[in-house]
Amino acid sequence: MLQIKSVKNSLVDDPSKDGYCFRSSCSQKITVQELAKAMASYNSSFTEADMVGMLSVMGTVVTSKLAEGCSVEFPIGEVYPTVSGTCSGIQYSFALGQKNHQLSFGFTVNNATRQAVSAQLKYTQLPPDATNEPRLYRLCSLQDNAKESPELSLAAGKTLRLHGKNLSFDLDDTVQGVFLENKDGKKRMSKFTRAGTNIIDVTIPADLAAGDYSVSVVTKPGTNYSTASIGSAVTVA
């Protein structure tokens, strides 16, 4: 379900304009295995194993085509690679990984999908955040040159960056901190290169098993603990 909150828009200081905006997050994530199971149960002669194989092949082919610079069309829309960055003159070339030259990806939903989802969307309005409640807005990784990357597959020793607000926590309180969690359990992170109010840089530990992890931050802004989470998953390689 889509979870929606109204939050103060810090970019608006004109009292005649709307001072609040809506932010949303997904309450759950469908894994590849779960997607294959759902596809297999949809009046199909293909087994779940067949679907897993098809999705694996699709992932390999789509990755290859994106690497060729292609825009790839799906039944629900189109995914494509994009780049961003700056240079001091028109004569300079783009160089991925240098300076602020970065790769990202876009996705455009087609009209049929947009109309179907609009007609069936399940959402709920959550109570507004307390002013000191922690929030996670974005995850990224840090490259060796300290530039941010949208890549969320990290090896041990690499840095995961968390963007949000009110993220400060007490390192001496084991209930508070940054946690990575999957079906096998939850692990509290212990090594940080930055632990600020709006940005936290955490180092992926060597003893963390490979797999997909959800990310959360637990703080204690008052007498009670508060948890901030995000829909994005981190893959430990």
Accessible surface in RSA format (square Angstrom, percent):
REM  Atomic radii and reference values for relative SASA: ProtOr
REM  Chains: A
REM  Algorithm: Lee & Richards
REM  Probe-radius: 1.40
REM  Slices: 20
REM RES _ NUM      All-atoms   Total-Side   Main-Chain    Non-polar    All polar
REM                ABS   REL    ABS   REL    ABS   REL    ABS   REL    ABS   REL
RES MET A   1   102.68  53.2  76.22  50.4  26.46  63.0  73.31  62.3  29.36  38.9
RES LEU A   2    46.04  25.6  42.10  30.1   3.93   9.9  42.65  30.0   3.38   9.1
RES GLN A   3    55.72  31.2  53.35  39.0   2.37   5.7   0.35   0.7  55.37  42.0
RES ILE A   4    27.79  15.8  27.79  20.7   0.00   0.0  27.79  20.0   0.00   0.0
RES LYS A   5    23.79  11.6  23.63  14.5   0.16   0.4   7.62   6.9  16.17  17.2
RES SER A   6    31.36  26.5  28.16  37.6   3.20   7.4  12.82  27.3  18.53  26.0
RES VAL A   7     8.53   5.6   4.17   3.8   4.36  10.5   8.53   7.4   0.00   0.0
RES LYS A   8   124.00  60.5 105.76  64.9  18.24  43.4  73.62  66.3  50.37  53.7
RES ASN A   9    36.31  25.0  34.31  33.2   2.01   4.8   2.14   5.1  34.17  33.0
RES SER A  10   105.48  89.1  71.04  94.8  34.44  79.3  49.92 106.3  55.56  77.8
RES LEU A  11   164.70  91.7 133.03  95.2  31.67  79.6 137.36  96.5  27.34  73.6
RES VAL A  12    35.42  23.3  25.22  22.8  10.20  24.6  28.02  24.3   7.40  20.1
RES ASP A  13   139.96  98.0 108.66 108.2  31.29  74.0  47.35 111.4  92.60  92.4
RES ASP A  14    56.05  39.3  50.39  50.2   5.65  13.4  20.45  48.1  35.60  35.5
RES PRO A  15   136.66  99.6  96.85  88.3  39.81 144.7 110.00  90.8  26.66 165.7
RES SER A  16    99.58  84.1  56.41  75.3  43.17  99.4  55.51 118.2  44.07  61.7
RES LYS A  17   133.75  65.2 120.47  73.9  13.27  31.6  69.45  62.5  64.30  68.5
RES ASP A  18   126.77  88.8 111.23 110.7  15.54  36.7  32.11  75.6  94.66  94.4
RES GLY A  19    16.55  20.4   0.00   N/A  16.55  20.4   8.37  23.0   8.18  18.3
RES TYR A  20   143.23  66.9 125.96  71.7  17.28  45.0  84.63  63.6  58.60  72.2
RES CYS A  21    39.89  30.2  34.30  38.3   5.60  13.2  28.72  72.8  11.17  12.0
RES PHE A  22   148.80  74.4 122.19  75.7  26.61  69.2 122.28  74.1  26.52  75.9
RES ARG A  23   103.67  43.5  97.50  49.7   6.16  14.7  17.59  24.0  86.08  52.2
RES SER A  24    66.74  56.4  34.37  45.9  32.37  74.6   8.47  18.0  58.27  81.6
RES SER A  25    39.68  33.5  32.49  43.4   7.19  16.6  24.72  52.6  14.96  21.0
RES CYS A  26    80.82  61.1  67.01  74.7  13.81  32.5  13.71  34.7  67.11  72.4
RES SER A  27    55.65  47.0  20.23  27.0  35.42  81.6  21.17  45.1  34.47  48.3
RES GLN A  28   122.28  68.4  99.75  72.9  22.53  53.6  42.22  89.9  80.06  60.7
RES LYS A  29   106.90  52.1  85.47  52.4  21.43  51.0  72.98  65.7  33.91  36.1
RES ILE A  30   102.32  58.2  79.85  59.5  22.47  54.2  79.85  57.5  22.47  61.0
RES THR A  31    59.45  42.3  56.49  57.3   2.95   7.0  56.25  75.5   3.20   4.8
RES VAL A  32    95.06  62.6  90.55  82.0   4.51  10.9  91.53  79.5   3.53   9.6
RES GLN A  33    97.46  54.5  94.87  69.3   2.58   6.1  50.53 107.5  46.93  35.6
RES GLU A  34    84.90  48.7  79.37  60.0   5.54  13.2  34.70  67.1  50.20  41.0
RES LEU A  35    78.01  43.4  78.01  55.8   0.00   0.0  78.01  54.8   0.00   0.0
RES ALA A  36     0.00   0.0   0.00   0.0   0.00   0.0   0.00   0.0   0.00   0.0
RES LYS A  37   131.79  64.3 131.02  80.4   0.77   1.8  73.55  66.2  58.25  62.0
RES ALA A  38    57.05  52.5  45.03  69.5  12.01  27.3  50.77  71.5   6.27  16.6
RES MET A  39    70.18  36.3  63.52  42.0   6.67  15.9  63.65  54.1   6.53   8.7
RES ALA A  40    20.94  19.3  10.63  16.4  10.32  23.5  10.76  15.2  10.18  27.0
RES SER A  41    90.17  76.2  54.48  72.7  35.69  82.2  49.46 105.3  40.71  57.0
RES TYR A  42   173.73  81.1 166.43  94.7   7.30  19.0 121.43  91.3  52.30  64.5
RES ASN A  43   152.40 105.1 108.93 105.3  43.47 104.7  40.49  97.4 111.91 108.2
RES SER A  44    43.28  36.6  13.09  17.5  30.19  69.6  18.12  38.6  25.16  35.2
RES SER A  45   112.53  95.1  72.29  96.5  40.24  92.7  58.07 123.7  54.46  76.3
RES PHE A  46   100.48  50.3  96.00  59.5   4.48  11.7  96.31  58.4   4.17  11.9
RES THR A  47    78.32  55.7  71.83  72.8   6.49  15.5  74.72 100.4   3.60   5.4
RES GLU A  48    59.15  34.0  54.72  41.4   4.43  10.6  21.52  41.6  37.63  30.7
RES ALA A  49    77.85  71.6  60.62  93.5  17.23  39.2  66.10  93.1  11.74  31.1
RES ASP A  50    60.35  42.3  51.99  51.8   8.36  19.8  11.39  26.8  48.96  48.8
RES MET A  51    12.34   6.4  12.34   8.2   0.00   0.0  11.91  10.1   0.43   0.6
RES VAL A  52    47.28  31.1  46.87  42.4   0.41   1.0  46.87  40.7   0.41   1.1
RES GLY A  53    32.67  40.3   0.00   N/A  32.67  40.3  32.26  88.5   0.41   0.9
RES MET A  54    82.31  42.6  72.77  48.2   9.54  22.7  59.01  50.2  23.30  30.9
RES LEU A  55    21.49  12.0  14.99  10.7   6.50  16.3  15.33  10.8   6.16  16.6
RES SER A  56    69.97  59.1  55.94  74.7  14.04  32.3  31.91  67.9  38.07  53.3
RES VAL A  57    95.42  62.8  92.56  83.8   2.86   6.9  95.42  82.9   0.00   0.0
RES MET A  58    85.23  44.1  79.44  52.6   5.79  13.8  59.27  50.4  25.96  34.4
RES GLY A  59    33.31  41.1   0.00   N/A  33.31  41.1  32.58  89.4   0.73   1.6
RES THR A  60    95.67  68.0  85.98  87.2   9.69  23.1  67.05  90.1  28.62  43.3
RES VAL A  61    73.99  48.7  72.10  65.3   1.89   4.6  73.99  64.3   0.00   0.0
RES VAL A  62    22.87  15.0  22.43  20.3   0.43   1.0  22.87  19.9   0.00   0.0
RES THR A  63    89.74  63.8  88.34  89.6   1.39   3.3  63.42  85.2  26.32  39.8
RES SER A  64    53.81  45.5  45.70  61.0   8.11  18.7  28.42  60.5  25.39  35.6
RES LYS A  65    87.70  42.8  87.70  53.8   0.00   0.0  44.82  40.3  42.88  45.7
RES LEU A  66    28.44  15.8  23.47  16.8   4.97  12.5  23.73  16.7   4.71  12.7
RES ALA A  67    90.10  82.8  46.14  71.2  43.96 100.0  58.99  83.1  31.10  82.4
RES GLU A  68   113.10  64.9  74.23  56.2  38.87  92.5  43.63  84.4  69.47  56.7
RES GLY A  69    55.79  68.8   0.00   N/A  55.79  68.8  24.83  68.1  30.96  69.3
RES CYS A  70    48.18  36.4  41.59  46.4   6.59  15.5  15.80  40.0  32.38  34.9
RES SER A  71    59.94  50.7  30.25  40.4  29.69  68.4  30.16  64.2  29.78  41.7
RES VAL A  72    24.37  16.0  21.10  19.1   3.27   7.9  24.37  21.2   0.00   0.0
RES GLU A  73   144.59  83.0 117.96  89.2  26.62  63.4  32.77  63.4 111.81  91.3
RES PHE A  74    42.79  21.4  36.71  22.7   6.08  15.8  40.49  24.5   2.30   6.6
RES PRO A  75   127.25  92.7  96.72  88.2  30.54 111.0 110.32  91.1  16.93 105.3
RES ILE A  76    94.41  53.7  94.41  70.3   0.00   0.0  94.41  68.0   0.00   0.0
RES GLY A  77     4.34   5.4   0.00   N/A   4.34   5.4   4.34  11.9   0.00   0.0
RES GLU A  78    70.66  40.6  70.66  53.5   0.00   0.0  10.41  20.1  60.25  49.2
RES VAL A  79    25.28  16.6  25.28  22.9   0.00   0.0  25.28  22.0   0.00   0.0
RES TYR A  80    69.58  32.5  69.58  39.6   0.00   0.0  41.20  31.0  28.38  35.0
RES PRO A  81    33.57  24.5  17.81  16.2  15.75  57.3  18.02  14.9  15.55  96.6
RES THR A  82    52.78  37.5  45.08  45.7   7.70  18.3  44.29  59.5   8.49  12.8
RES VAL A  83    86.06  56.6  61.21  55.4  24.85  59.9  61.38  53.3  24.67  66.9
RES SER A  84    64.42  54.4  55.29  73.8   9.13  21.0  47.10 100.3  17.32  24.3
RES GLY A  85    41.05  50.6   0.00   N/A  41.05  50.6   7.78  21.4  33.27  74.5
RES THR A  86    90.04  64.0  81.55  82.7   8.49  20.2  73.10  98.2  16.94  25.6
RES CYS A  87    67.74  51.2  38.18  42.6  29.55  69.5  10.79  27.3  56.95  61.4
RES SER A  88   103.88  87.8  58.28  77.8  45.59 105.0  55.30 117.8  48.58  68.1
RES GLY A  89    18.60  22.9   0.00   N/A  18.60  22.9  18.58  51.0   0.02   0.0
RES ILE A  90   178.74 101.7 147.08 109.6  31.66  76.3 154.72 111.4  24.02  65.2
RES GLN A  91   131.18  73.4  96.73  70.7  34.46  82.0  62.37 132.8  68.82  52.2
RES TYR A  92   124.05  57.9 106.32  60.5  17.73  46.1  68.56  51.5  55.49  68.4
RES SER A  93    94.67  80.0  73.00  97.4  21.67  49.9  43.25  92.1  51.43  72.0
RES PHE A  94    92.08  46.1  60.86  37.7  31.22  81.2  63.53  38.5  28.55  81.7
RES ALA A  95    33.22  30.5  26.92  41.5   6.30  14.3  33.22  46.8   0.00   0.0
RES LEU A  96   105.74  58.9  77.96  55.8  27.78  69.8  77.96  54.8  27.78  74.8
RES GLY A  97    29.17  36.0   0.00   N/A  29.17  36.0  19.40  53.2   9.77  21.9
RES GLN A  98   114.14  63.8 110.95  81.1   3.19   7.6  31.19  66.4  82.95  62.9
RES LYS A  99   127.18  62.0 110.94  68.1  16.25  38.7  86.32  77.7  40.87  43.5
RES ASN A 100    51.30  35.4  47.77  46.2   3.53   8.5  20.79  50.0  30.51  29.5
RES HIS A 101    13.13   7.2  11.23   7.8   1.90   4.9   9.31   9.6   3.81   4.4
RES GLN A 102    44.81  25.1  43.40  31.7   1.41   3.4   7.89  16.8  36.92  28.0
RES LEU A 103    63.31  35.3  57.39  41.1   5.91  14.9  57.40  40.3   5.91  15.9
RES SER A 104    42.19  35.7  42.03  56.1   0.16   0.4  28.15  60.0  14.04  19.7
RES PHE A 105   109.89  55.0  77.46  48.0  32.43  84.4  77.78  47.2  32.11  91.9
RES GLY A 106    16.87  20.8   0.00   N/A  16.87  20.8  16.87  46.3   0.00   0.0
RES PHE A 107    95.23  47.6  63.76  39.5  31.47  81.9  63.76  38.7  31.47  90.1
RES THR A 108    72.06  51.3  67.51  68.4   4.56  10.9  56.77  76.3  15.29  23.1
RES VAL A 109    47.37  31.2  40.36  36.5   7.02  16.9  40.36  35.1   7.02  19.0
RES ASN A 110    53.00  36.6  43.93  42.5   9.07  21.8  38.25  92.1  14.75  14.3
RES ASN A 111   109.80  75.7 105.96 102.4   3.83   9.2  20.37  49.0  89.43  86.4
RES ALA A 112    73.46  67.5  61.03  94.2  12.42  28.3  66.64  93.8   6.82  18.1
RES THR A 113    25.15  17.9  20.53  20.8   4.62  11.0  19.56  26.3   5.59   8.4
RES ARG A 114   136.46  57.3 132.25  67.4   4.21  10.0  49.87  68.2  86.59  52.5
RES GLN A 115   125.12  70.0 116.49  85.1   8.63  20.6  43.14  91.8  81.98  62.2
RES ALA A 116    45.81  42.1  37.82  58.4   7.99  18.2  45.36  63.9   0.44   1.2
RES VAL A 117    79.29  52.2  75.56  68.4   3.73   9.0  79.29  68.9   0.00   0.0
RES SER A 118    81.90  69.2  52.29  69.8  29.61  68.2  36.26  77.2  45.63  63.9
RES ALA A 119    88.07  81.0  44.60  68.8  43.46  98.9  56.00  78.9  32.06  84.9
RES GLN A 120   131.66  73.6 112.80  82.4  18.87  44.9  47.34 100.8  84.33  64.0
RES LEU A 121    81.37  45.3  58.06  41.5  23.32  58.6  61.83  43.4  19.54  52.6
RES LYS A 122   151.71  74.0 142.13  87.2   9.58  22.8  89.33  80.4  62.38  66.4
RES TYR A 123   130.23  60.8 106.79  60.8  23.43  61.0  58.56  44.0  71.67  88.3
RES THR A 124    48.53  34.5  43.55  44.2   4.98  11.9  21.70  29.2  26.83  40.6
RES GLN A 125   101.59  56.8  75.82  55.4  25.77  61.4  51.82 110.3  49.77  37.7
RES LEU A 126    48.30  26.9  46.06  33.0   2.24   5.6  46.56  32.7   1.74   4.7
RES PRO A 127   100.53  73.3  92.65  84.5   7.89  28.7  98.97  81.7   1.57   9.7
RES PRO A 128    94.49  68.9  78.97  72.0  15.52  56.4  78.97  65.2  15.52  96.5
RES ASP A 129    23.31  16.3   4.00   4.0  19.31  45.6   4.14   9.7  19.17  19.1
RES ALA A 130    54.03  49.7  41.08  63.4  12.95  29.5  52.08  73.3   1.96   5.2
RES THR A 131   132.82  94.5 110.11 111.6  22.70  54.1  89.76 120.6  43.05  65.1
RES ASN A 132    71.84  49.5  68.13  65.8   3.72   8.9  28.92  69.6  42.93  41.5
RES GLU A 133    40.83  23.4  40.81  30.9   0.02   0.0   4.88   9.4  35.95  29.3
RES PRO A 134     1.03   0.8   0.00   0.0   1.03   3.7   0.00   0.0   1.03   6.4
RES ARG A 135    42.23  17.7  42.09  21.5   0.13   0.3   1.16   1.6  41.07  24.9
RES LEU A 136     9.10   5.1   0.00   0.0   9.10  22.9   0.00   0.0   9.10  24.5
RES TYR A 137    81.78  38.2  54.71  31.1  27.07  70.4  52.45  39.4  29.33  36.2
RES ARG A 138   112.78  47.4 110.75  56.5   2.03   4.8  55.78  76.2  57.00  34.5
RES LEU A 139    11.38   6.3   0.07   0.0  11.31  28.4   0.07   0.0  11.31  30.4
RES CYS A 140     2.32   1.8   2.32   2.6   0.00   0.0   2.32   5.9   0.00   0.0
RES SER A 141    10.56   8.9  10.56  14.1   0.00   0.0   5.50  11.7   5.06   7.1
RES LEU A 142    29.12  16.2  19.91  14.2   9.21  23.1  20.05  14.1   9.06  24.4
RES GLN A 143    68.40  38.2  54.15  39.6  14.24  33.9  29.96  63.8  38.44  29.2
RES ASP A 144   134.38  94.1  93.48  93.0  40.90  96.7  44.93 105.7  89.45  89.2
RES ASN A 145    67.80  46.8  41.36  40.0  26.44  63.7  44.80 107.8  23.01  22.2
RES ALA A 146    72.19  66.4  55.72  86.0  16.47  37.5  58.55  82.4  13.64  36.1
RES LYS A 147    74.51  36.3  73.08  44.8   1.43   3.4  28.82  25.9  45.69  48.7
RES GLU A 148    40.19  23.1  37.55  28.4   2.64   6.3  19.96  38.6  20.23  16.5
RES SER A 149    13.61  11.5  12.19  16.3   1.42   3.3   4.01   8.5   9.60  13.4
RES PRO A 150    69.69  50.8  50.98  46.5  18.71  68.0  55.89  46.1  13.80  85.8
RES GLU A 151    95.67  54.9  89.35  67.6   6.32  15.0  43.36  83.9  52.31  42.7
RES LEU A 152    35.89  20.0  29.91  21.4   5.98  15.0  31.25  21.9   4.64  12.5
RES SER A 153    53.33  45.1  36.30  48.4  17.03  39.2  20.28  43.2  33.05  46.3
RES LEU A 154     4.85   2.7   2.46   1.8   2.39   6.0   4.85   3.4   0.00   0.0
RES ALA A 155    46.03  42.3  43.83  67.6   2.20   5.0  43.83  61.7   2.20   5.8
RES ALA A 156    52.96  48.7  30.84  47.6  22.13  50.3  31.11  43.8  21.86  57.9
RES GLY A 157    51.91  64.0   0.00   N/A  51.91  64.0  29.04  79.7  22.87  51.2
RES LYS A 158    85.16  41.5  83.70  51.4   1.46   3.5  58.19  52.4  26.97  28.7
RES THR A 159    23.25  16.5  22.01  22.3   1.24   3.0   2.55   3.4  20.70  31.3
RES LEU A 160     0.00   0.0   0.00   0.0   0.00   0.0   0.00   0.0   0.00   0.0
RES ARG A 161    31.75  13.3  31.75  16.2   0.00   0.0   0.00   0.0  31.75  19.2
RES LEU A 162     0.00   0.0   0.00   0.0   0.00   0.0   0.00   0.0   0.00   0.0
RES HIS A 163    31.27  17.1  31.27  21.7   0.00   0.0  18.86  19.4  12.41  14.4
RES GLY A 164     9.44  11.6   0.00   N/A   9.44  11.6   0.00   0.0   9.44  21.1
RES LYS A 165    61.50  30.0  61.50  37.7   0.00   0.0  31.69  28.5  29.81  31.8
RES ASN A 166    41.42  28.6  33.54  32.4   7.88  19.0  10.00  24.1  31.42  30.4
RES LEU A 167     0.00   0.0   0.00   0.0   0.00   0.0   0.00   0.0   0.00   0.0
RES SER A 168    63.54  53.7  50.00  66.7  13.55  31.2  43.62  92.9  19.92  27.9
RES PHE A 169    30.88  15.4   2.62   1.6  28.26  73.5   8.93   5.4  21.95  62.8
RES ASP A 170    71.22  49.9  62.62  62.3   8.60  20.3  23.83  56.1  47.39  47.3
RES LEU A 171   102.68  57.2  88.51  63.3  14.17  35.6  88.51  62.2  14.17  38.1
RES ASP A 172   135.29  94.8 104.96 104.5  30.33  71.7  33.35  78.5 101.95 101.7
RES ASP A 173    27.64  19.4  22.48  22.4   5.16  12.2  13.73  32.3  13.91  13.9
RES THR A 174   101.71  72.3  91.70  93.0  10.02  23.9  64.38  86.5  37.34  56.4
RES VAL A 175    75.01  49.4  67.54  61.1   7.47  18.0  72.92  63.4   2.09   5.7
RES GLN A 176    10.80   6.0  10.80   7.9   0.00   0.0   0.00   0.0  10.80   8.2
RES GLY A 177     0.45   0.6   0.00   N/A   0.45   0.6   0.45   1.2   0.00   0.0
RES VAL A 178     0.00   0.0   0.00   0.0   0.00   0.0   0.00   0.0   0.00   0.0
RES PHE A 179    17.56   8.8  17.25  10.7   0.30   0.8  17.25  10.5   0.30   0.9
RES LEU A 180     0.17   0.1   0.00   0.0   0.17   0.4   0.00   0.0   0.17   0.5
RES GLU A 181    71.34  41.0  69.28  52.4   2.07   4.9   9.83  19.0  61.51  50.2
RES ASN A 182    37.12  25.6  19.25  18.6  17.87  43.0  19.53  47.0  17.60  17.0
RES LYS A 183   195.29  95.3 147.34  90.4  47.96 114.2 125.89 113.3  69.40  73.9
RES ASP A 184   117.52  82.3  78.97  78.6  38.55  91.2  35.63  83.9  81.89  81.7
RES GLY A 185    37.50  46.2   0.00   N/A  37.50  46.2  34.43  94.5   3.07   6.9
RES LYS A 186   116.29  56.7  78.72  48.3  37.57  89.4  33.78  30.4  82.51  87.9
RES LYS A 187    69.10  33.7  65.78  40.4   3.31   7.9  31.73  28.6  37.36  39.8
RES ARG A 188    66.18  27.8  50.65  25.8  15.53  37.0  24.50  33.5  41.68  25.3
RES MET A 189     2.97   1.5   0.31   0.2   2.66   6.3   0.84   0.7   2.12   2.8
RES SER A 190   100.16  84.6  67.83  90.5  32.33  74.5  41.43  88.2  58.73  82.3
RES LYS A 191   132.43  64.6 128.54  78.9   3.89   9.3  78.51  70.7  53.92  57.4
RES PHE A 192    42.04  21.0  12.10   7.5  29.94  77.9  12.10   7.3  29.94  85.7
RES THR A 193    96.52  68.7  58.63  59.4  37.89  90.3  62.20  83.5  34.33  51.9
RES ARG A 194   114.16  47.9 105.59  53.8   8.57  20.4  34.69  47.4  79.47  48.2
RES ALA A 195    55.25  50.8  21.69  33.5  33.56  76.3  22.57  31.8  32.69  86.6
RES GLY A 196    26.30  32.4   0.00   N/A  26.30  32.4  26.06  71.5   0.24   0.5
RES THR A 197    67.19  47.8  61.43  62.3   5.76  13.7  34.54  46.4  32.65  49.4
RES ASN A 198    84.12  58.0  81.14  78.4   2.98   7.2  20.48  49.3  63.63  61.5
RES ILE A 199    31.81  18.1  30.31  22.6   1.50   3.6  30.31  21.8   1.50   4.1
RES ILE A 200     0.39   0.2   0.39   0.3   0.00   0.0   0.39   0.3   0.00   0.0
RES ASP A 201     6.22   4.4   6.21   6.2   0.01   0.0   0.00   0.0   6.22   6.2
RES VAL A 202     0.09   0.1   0.00   0.0   0.09   0.2   0.09   0.1   0.00   0.0
RES THR A 203    16.37  11.6  14.30  14.5   2.06   4.9  11.45  15.4   4.92   7.4
RES ILE A 204     1.23   0.7   0.00   0.0   1.23   3.0   0.00   0.0   1.23   3.3
RES PRO A 205    30.42  22.2  21.32  19.4   9.10  33.1  30.14  24.9   0.28   1.8
RES ALA A 206    95.16  87.5  62.85  97.0  32.31  73.5  62.97  88.7  32.19  85.3
RES ASP A 207   109.83  76.9  73.97  73.6  35.87  84.8  51.08 120.2  58.76  58.6
RES LEU A 208    18.13  10.1   6.49   4.6  11.64  29.3   7.14   5.0  10.98  29.6
RES ALA A 209    70.35  64.7  56.43  87.1  13.91  31.6  67.80  95.5   2.55   6.7
RES ALA A 210    75.30  69.2  47.42  73.2  27.88  63.4  47.69  67.2  27.61  73.1
RES GLY A 211    25.88  31.9   0.00   N/A  25.88  31.9  24.67  67.7   1.21   2.7
RES ASP A 212    76.90  53.9  64.49  64.2  12.42  29.4  20.14  47.4  56.76  56.6
RES TYR A 213    10.91   5.1   9.26   5.3   1.64   4.3   5.45   4.1   5.45   6.7
RES SER A 214    57.97  49.0  53.75  71.7   4.22   9.7  39.92  85.0  18.05  25.3
RES VAL A 215     1.04   0.7   0.00   0.0   1.04   2.5   0.29   0.3   0.74   2.0
RES SER A 216    15.76  13.3  15.57  20.8   0.19   0.4  11.30  24.1   4.46   6.2
RES VAL A 217     0.00   0.0   0.00   0.0   0.00   0.0   0.00   0.0   0.00   0.0
RES VAL A 218    13.55   8.9  13.55  12.3   0.00   0.0  13.55  11.8   0.00   0.0
RES THR A 219     3.86   2.7   3.86   3.9   0.00   0.0   3.33   4.5   0.53   0.8
RES LYS A 220    89.79  43.8  66.01  40.5  23.78  56.6  19.89  17.9  69.90  74.5
RES PRO A 221    53.83  39.2  16.61  15.1  37.22 135.3  29.69  24.5  24.14 150.0
RES GLY A 222    46.98  57.9   0.00   N/A  46.98  57.9  34.56  94.8  12.42  27.8
RES THR A 223   124.23  88.4 100.72 102.1  23.51  56.0  85.14 114.4  39.09  59.1
RES ASN A 224   112.94  77.9 106.85 103.3   6.09  14.7  29.07  70.0  83.86  81.1
RES TYR A 225    94.17  44.0  68.05  38.7  26.13  68.0  54.04  40.6  40.14  49.5
RES SER A 226    22.27  18.8  16.48  22.0   5.79  13.3  14.82  31.6   7.45  10.4
RES THR A 227    83.84  59.6  55.82  56.6  28.02  66.8  35.64  47.9  48.21  72.9
RES ALA A 228     3.78   3.5   0.32   0.5   3.46   7.9   3.78   5.3   0.00   0.0
RES SER A 229    73.84  62.4  58.69  78.3  15.15  34.9  20.43  43.5  53.41  74.8
RES ILE A 230    31.03  17.7  16.70  12.4  14.33  34.5  21.23  15.3   9.80  26.6
RES GLY A 231    41.39  51.0   0.00   N/A  41.39  51.0  24.24  66.5  17.15  38.4
RES SER A 232    45.42  38.4  33.32  44.5  12.11  27.9  12.51  26.6  32.92  46.1
RES ALA A 233    26.71  24.6  12.06  18.6  14.65  33.3  12.33  17.4  14.38  38.1
RES VAL A 234     0.00   0.0   0.00   0.0   0.00   0.0   0.00   0.0   0.00   0.0
RES THR A 235    50.78  36.1  50.78  51.5   0.00   0.0  30.25  40.6  20.53  31.0
RES VAL A 236     3.84   2.5   2.31   2.1   1.53   3.7   2.31   2.0   1.53   4.2
RES ALA A 237    82.22  75.6  37.81  58.4  44.40 101.0  63.33  89.2  18.89  50.0
END  Absolute sums over single chains surface
CHAIN  1 A    15382.7      12067.3       3315.4       8888.4       6494.3
END  Absolute sums over all chains
TOTAL         15382.7      12067.3       3315.4       8888.4       6494.3
